Amino acid sequence: MSDIYKSPLSTRYASRKMQELFSEDTRYTTWRKLWVSLAKAEKEMGLPITDEQIGELTEHIYDIDYDVVRKREQEVRHDVMAHIYAYGKLAPKAAGILHLGATSCYVTDNADLIIYRDALNLVRTELISLCAAIADFADKYKSMPTLGYTHYQPAQLVTVGKRACLWLDNFVNDVAELDFVISQMKLRGARGTTGTEASFMELYDGDEAKIDQMNALIAKDFGFEKCFPVCGQTYPRKMDSLIVNVLSSIAQSAYKMAEDIRLLQHDRQVEEPFEEKQIGSSAMAYKRNPMRCERICSLSRYLISQPMNAAMTASTQWMERTLDDSAIRRISIPEAFMCCDGILRLAVNVTSGLHVNDKIVEKRVREYLPFIATENILMEAVKRGGDRQELHEIIRQCSMETTAKMKNGEEFDLISLLAARPELQLSESDLSALLEGSRYIGRSVQQVDNYLAGLKKLLEEAEGIDSEIKL
């Protein structure tokens, strides 16, 4: 047991992969890689930096002495300078050229962008896996009629698979938004203290082409095509808003799906996975609570609220920068990624093992089908010579009588009531023939087929994913 606080997002919900991306080792080794990249680019641009110095820096990327860093930061109250000091102790020949021309945001901001880019790609992998799991479920149950709901009241029939496509479409839209955000990711580059590149103008004797080339080399080292065209001391904090907004959007989609499943599980129509030895309640041994979906909703509620932090930071950055962005970003953005990661892993687990109680679904359909079929019954009776207005009133009266019994907990049988009315000219067998659920699902099956066919390219991506997303 630990005697200090640990975030539940790390200890209970987020994957090891996501935790590693936001670990101290990843962050600070990325800082060192950025310093190596800067030195290499500056050497190529003609500054007096040797291969031996670059080699020494490269050799010590991973052996960070955190005790040295911690002690130094206590003295100087500056995390970047503490790391420069510790790195220089390991690479004394390169200490003099380390961080040359750069400001702290060269390592802090660029490292954040690199980590966020990689984390967004991990989220995308998980999101594609989720889309594939829902698509499989939708295809499997595309023809199964189920009671539709509007206002959470019984409505016309849909199919189980058609409803799942509503969940899927939300996540597909999230993929499109995520792809846009990823496409907007750029590196800050080496831009100096206020983004003017003045320090590099001095280093390169006013040769602007060398500055552009230096930044292009650094960007290429980390897999970026471009740097932001303009920035202050930091990269534009609007980028953070884009990132957290798309994570929040994913949470909104997940909440919608998980809450639907919770409501359906209440009616015993579907059930999330339940392990053989899982305990639903410490007191009520019979319980099978939708705990995974409840957890998705709980985590999603947190993530849905997070864009406000990024929005406030982006809107309150004075001129070229102010440091009140620092503490909140250290907390809110990593936690948003951890939370999204946990949500998606849970969602994949639920949808991959979502169980449909088909007999319960069929029972609900049979219970409400006579009411749903009344329009077709009316049309059939009119075809047999009846008066449409007179027949409508008869069906309305019989329906009201039946629903009154239903609401009172009594036995009810709308079909028998209607069959007893000679005006309809329909026998009980005639009426029963109209009670086939597949007659009332519209184009649900075709809509599922057409929709999934349109996702062929997206779903093919999931085939190559080595899933480590299972709980």
N, C-alpha and C positions, 0 to 999 in steps of 0.2 A: 504493500500500500504506500501511496505517496503522501507526504505531509504538506504538499503545496497544491494549489488549484490547477486542474488540467481541464482544458476545454472539452466538453462532451462531443463536440464535432470531431475531435481527434480520437478520443477514447472509445466512442460508440458508433459513429456514423460515417465518417469520411474514409475513403480507401487509402491504403498505404501509398499508392501512386500519387494521389493528390497531396497527401501530407508531405511526401518527399519533395514535391515541387516547391512547397512553401517552407521547407526546412531551412534552418540556419546554414547548413552545409551547401545546399543548392544556391542560396542567395549569395553567400560570401565567396564561394568558388566562382560564381558568375562574375562577381566584382573583379576577381583576379584575372579571369579570362578577358574581361573588358580592358583591364590595364595592359595585358599582353598584346591584345589586338591594337590598342592605341600605340604602343611602343613600336610594333611591327609596321604600322601604317606610317608613323612619323619617320622611321628609318627609311622606308621606301620613298618618302618625300624628300629625303636628303638630310635629315637632321642627324647629328653625330651620336647615333645609338648603335651599339655593336651587336653582332649575333650572339656573343658571349653573354651580354646583358639580357637579351631576350631569352636565351636558353636557360639562364638562371631563374628568371621569372617563371618560365614554363615549368621548370622542374619543381617548383614549390606552389603550384596552384592548389593542391589538395591538402597539404599538411598545415592546416591553420591551427595556431596555438591560441585557443580561446582565452586561456588564463592571461596571456600577455595582452591580448586585446582588451579584456575586461579591466585589467589594472590601468592600462593606458587611458581608457575612456574615462575612468574615474578621475584621472588627473586633468585631462584636457577637455572633458565634456563634449566630445565630438566623435561620433562613431566612425566616420570615414577616415579621419586622421589617425584614429587608433588602429584601424586596419592597415593603413599605409605604413605606419610605424612597425607593426608586427610583420608585414610582408617584407619590408626593407631589412629587418633583422635577419630574415632567412635568405634574402638575396641582396647582400651588401653592395655587390658590384653594380647592381641595377637601381639601388635606392635613390641615386641622384637624378635619374631620369623618370622615375615612377610618377605617374599622374601629371606628366608634363603638359602644361597648358590647359588642364581640365579643371572643372569645378566638381564639387561633391555629386551633383546630380548626373554627372557623366556616368558614375557607377550606379547610384541609387535608382535613377529613373530608367536608364537603359536596362538594368537588371530586372526591374519590375515589368517592363514591357516584354522582355524575353520570357519571363515566368508566366505572365498573363497570357501571352500568345500560346505557350505550351499547354497551359491549363485550359484555355478555350478549346484547343484541339482535343484534349482528353474529354472534356464535356461533350464535344461533338461526337466522339466515338461512342460514348455512353448513350447519347441521344439517338444515334442511328440504331444502336442495339435495341433500344426501347421501341423505336418505330417498327423494327422488324418483328419484335415479340407481339406487338399489338396487331400488326398486319396478319400474322399467322393466326391469331385468335379470331380476327374479323373474318378471314377466309373460311375458317373451320365452321363458324356459326352464322354464315351469311344467309342461310335459308331458314333458320329457326325463328318462327314467329314469336314475338314477345309483346307484352302490353307496353305501349308507349305512354309517356306521361307529359302533360303540360301543367304547369303550376303544381306539380307533384300530385296531380289528379289523373285518374285513368283517361287515356285518350285513344286515338287510333293505333292499330298495331304497327310495329316496326319489326326488325329482326335484331337478334342479339349482335350479329356482325355489323349491321348498319349502325347501331348505336356505338360500337367500338370505333367505327370510322370517324365519328365525331371527336372522340378522344385523339385519335391518330392525326386528324387534320390539324388540331391545335399544335401538336408537336412538330408536324411537318412545316408549319409556318415558323415555328421556333428555329428549325434548321436553317430556313432561308434567312431569318434575321441574324442568326449566329454566323452564317457564311458572310453576310454583309459586314458584320463587326470585325471578323477576322481579316476581311479584305482591306479594312481601314487601318489595320495595325502597321505602324511604322516605328523605326527606331528614332530616338532623340538625336543620337550621334554626339560628337564632341563640338559643343557650341559656345563654350565659355560661360562666364558668370551670369550674363543677362541675355544670352542667346544671340549676341552680335558677332561672335567669333573673333572678337578683338584680340584675344591672346594669341590666336593662331595667325592672325594678320601680322603680329609682331614676330612670331617664330618663323614664318615663311616669307618675311620681307615683303608683305603685301601681295603675294602670289595667290590670288583667289582660287585659281584652278587647282592648286595643291590642296587647299582646304576641302574643296568639293570631292576631290579624288580620295583624300584621307577618309572622309565620312562614308564614301561609297565602299571603300575597302572594309571598314569596320562593320557596316550594315551587312555586307556579303558574308563576313565571318559568322554572323549569327542568323543567317537565313532570311534577312529582310531585303526587299527590293529597293526601299526608299527610306529616307529620314523625313521627319516632319519638315515642311518647307519653311515654316517660321515657328519659333518658340521663345519663351522667356527663359528664366533659369530652369524651369521644368518643362516637360512636354505638356501639351494642352490637357487640362484636367477634364475637359469634355469627353476625352477618350474613356476615362473612368466611368462616366455616366453611361456611355454606350455599352460598356462591358457589363456593369451591374444591372442595367435595364434588361439586357437579354437574359441574364441569369434569373431575374425576377419574372420575366415572361415565361420561362420554362417552369418556374414554381407555380405560376397561375394555371398553366395547363395541367400540371401534376395534381394540383389541389382539386380542380374540376373532376378529373378522372377518379381520384381516390374517394372523393365525397360521393360520387355516383355509386361506386362499388360499395361503400359503407351503407348507403340507403338500400341498395339491392340486397346486400347481405342481411339487413334487418328483415327483409321480406323472404329471406331464405332462397332467393333466386340464384345468386352466385355466392361464392366463398373464396376469399383469398387463401393462399397456401397455409396449411396447418400441419406442423410437424407431428410425428407419431407420439412423442413424449412431451409435446408442448402443453403448458398449463395456461388456461384462459383466465382463471381467477383463483386466488388463494383460498376463497371461501366457497365459491359456487363451482363445483367440480365439472359441471356440465357445460360451462361457458366456452364459446368459441368466438372471442372478440376479434374484430378486424383491426388488430393492433398495428399491422404494417401500414395499412391505409391511414389509420389515425396518426401514425408517426409521420407519414408523408404530408398530411395536412398540417401537422404541428410545425414541422420544419419549413414547409412552404409559407406558412404565415409569417415566420421570421424573415425569410428571404424576400417575400413580396414587399416588406417594409423597408428594405435596405437602399433602394434607389435614392431616397431622400438624403442619405449621407453623401453620396456622390454628387447629387445636385447642389447641395449646400456648399460643398468644397469647390466645385467648378464655378459657382456664381460669386464666391467671396474671395477669389484669389486677386489680391491687390496688385495692380500693375504687372511687374515681371515675376513676382511670387511673394508669398508669405508663408511662414512655416506652420501655420495652423492647419495645413493639410496633412502634416506628417503623421501625427499620432492616430488620427481617425483612419487614415488609409492603411496603416499597419494592422489595424483591427478589422475594419469593415470589409475590405476587399478580399483578403485571404479567407475570412469567415464566410463570405458570400460564396466563394468557390467551394469551400469545404461543404457548405450546406447543400449547394446544388448537386455536388457529387453524391452526397448521402441520399438525396431525394431520388436521383436517377437510378442508383443501385437498388433502392427499395422498389422503385416502379418497375424495373426490369424483373426483379424477383416476383413481384405480384402478378404481372401480366403473363409471365412465362408459366406460372402455375395456377392461373385463375380457373376455378372449377365452376361449371354451370350445372345447377340442379335441374335437369331438363324436365323432370316430372312436375316440379313446382312451377316452372315456367309455363308448361302446358296447362296445368290446373288453373293458373291465373288467366290464361288466354280463354279457356273454356268458360270460366266464370263470367267474363265480360263480353265474350264474342256475340251472344245474342243481342246485346245493346248496340255493339259496333255494327252488326249486320242489319240493323233496322232500316237503313237507307236502301240496301239491296232488296230487303223484303218488301219495302214499299214499291220499288220499281217492278218487281216480279208480280205483285198483286195488281198493279195498274195494267201491266201487259195482259193480265187475265180478264180485263174488262172493268176493273173497279175505278171509283172516283178518287182522284189523287188527294183532294182535300179531306174527304170523308175518311179515307184510309189513314191519312196522317194523324187525324185526331184519335182514331181507334188505337193506333200503335203508341201514340203519346200517352193515352190513358192506361194502357196495359203496362207500359214502361214505368210510369209513375207508381202504379200499384206494386209492381215488382220491386222497385228500388226502396219503397217504404218498408216492405218485408225484409229486404236485405239489411237496411239500416237498423231494423228492430231485432236482427239476429234470427229471424224466422227462415224456414225453408222457402225457396222461391224458384219459379220456373216460368220464365217469360215465354218460352216456345210453346208450352202447353196452353197458356192464356191466349196467345195469338192463334193457335190452331183451333181453338174453340170458337173463334169469331168467323161465322160463315161469309162475312163481307170480303174477307181476304182471299177466299177460295184456295187456301193453301193448307194441305194436310201437315201433320207433324213430321212425316217423312220428307215432304217437300221443303219444309222449313229447315230440317236438319241438314239437308243437302246443301243449304246455303251457309252452313257453319263450318266451312273449311278455312282454317287460318290463313293458308297461303293465298286465298282470294283477296285478303285485306292488307297485304303488305306492300302494295304498289310496286314500284320498281326497286325495292330494297336490294334484291339479289344483284340485279344489273348494275345498280349504283356502286355496290361494293366491288364487283368485278371491274367496272370501268375505273373506279378510283384507284384500286390497287395496281391495275395495269399502267396507270399514269405515274406510279411510283417505282416502276421497275428498276430504273437506274439507281435511285436512292437506296432501295432495298438490297440491290446487288452488293452495295458497299458493305453491308452487314455480314456477308458471307465470309469476308476475309478478316473479320475481327476476332481475335483470340480473346474470348470473354473471360475477364477476371472480375466481372461485375456481380457475380453471385454472392449472396451473403454467406 
